[in-house]
Amino acid sequence: MVKILGICGSPRRKSSYTALSAALKEAEAQGDVQTELVELRARKMQPCVHCNKCLRDESDRCTVFTDDMTELYDKFYEADGIIIASPVYEMSVTAQLSTFFSRFRSAWMISVKDPYFFTKKVGAAIAVGGTRNGGQEFALQTIVNFYNTQGMTICNGGSGIYSGAALWSPGDGSQTMDDEIGMENARNLGKKMAVMTKIMKYTDVI
Ligand SMILES: Cc1cc2nc3c(=O)[nH]c(=O)nc-3n(C[C@H](O)[C@H](O)[C@H](O)COP(=O)(O)O)c2cc1C
């Protein structure tokens, strides 16, 4: 059984949540996949202040702030695959997601001890914008860059889906489903994540 964790970077339960749920459902439909969706919505999280205490403490998590981020470390480290979805804010990701990313400075300690810990984890990205070309690709790349900084393996969506699933949610954000192509891409991304996560977990090379 592989575990795929979905992380929704939206401060509300609307279109990014819908797209991420569809991707996870499709991943689970492939069999031998367990999924969980966590939301950054309403979580109180401090951004990294670069005090380097986590590094001095040789800890795999922030040792200065105990907040709503703390429980997410274990979920992230235990997952075999991670799909992060973000609304597009100012052509990039939300402040909530950026804060979440910043708290992974401590993950460096894991890589020092086990260089292939993150290599075995697969990451995929979903971005939902209010306009058709509102910065989805930049937001996707920001998520992919986070995976790259951890040394994770990237799962793109395959032909035509490139860096991840980009969706358009016109209106109040509840209409992701109207973007049939975007939703199909999110489902295909979930399917490919199931395949790639199994390959990385079950292939006995590293
Ligand atoms: C502060 C803020 C900034 C935004 N910036 C953009 C943007 O740069 N490009 C875009 O296409 N949509 C932008 N939007 C619209 C959201 O991306 C869009 O409504 C999205 O569907 C929201 O996702 P959610 O329903 O998961 O919250 C912005 C919305 C907010 C609140």
The ligand as a Gaussian input file, in Angstrom:
#p B3LYP/6-31G(d) Opt

LIG

0 1
 C       -5.483000      37.639000      -2.991000
 C       -5.901000      36.934000      -4.245000
 C       -5.067000      37.000000      -5.353000
 C       -5.436000      36.367000      -6.535000
 N       -4.576000      36.419000      -7.601000
 C       -4.911000      35.763000      -8.729000
 C       -4.002000      35.758000      -9.832000
 O       -2.920000      36.339000      -9.795000
 N       -4.363000      35.062000     -10.935000
 C       -5.568000      34.405000     -11.032000
 O       -5.835000      33.784000     -12.065000
 N       -6.444000      34.393000     -10.011000
 C       -6.151000      35.043000      -8.861000
 N       -7.012000      35.005000      -7.802000
 C       -8.256000      34.212000      -7.914000
 C       -8.086000      32.809000      -7.324000
 O       -6.940000      32.168000      -7.798000
 C       -9.288000      31.926000      -7.718000
 O      -10.485000      32.487000      -7.261000
 C       -9.127000      30.514000      -7.197000
 O      -10.086000      29.718000      -7.800000
 C       -9.311000      30.413000      -5.700000
 O       -9.087000      29.102000      -5.281000
 P       -9.963000      28.441000      -4.135000
 O      -11.380000      28.377000      -4.652000
 O       -9.392000      27.086000      -3.919000
 O       -9.851000      29.302000      -2.934000
 C       -6.681000      35.655000      -6.618000
 C       -7.519000      35.611000      -5.495000
 C       -7.140000      36.244000      -4.323000
 C       -8.051000      36.183000      -3.130000

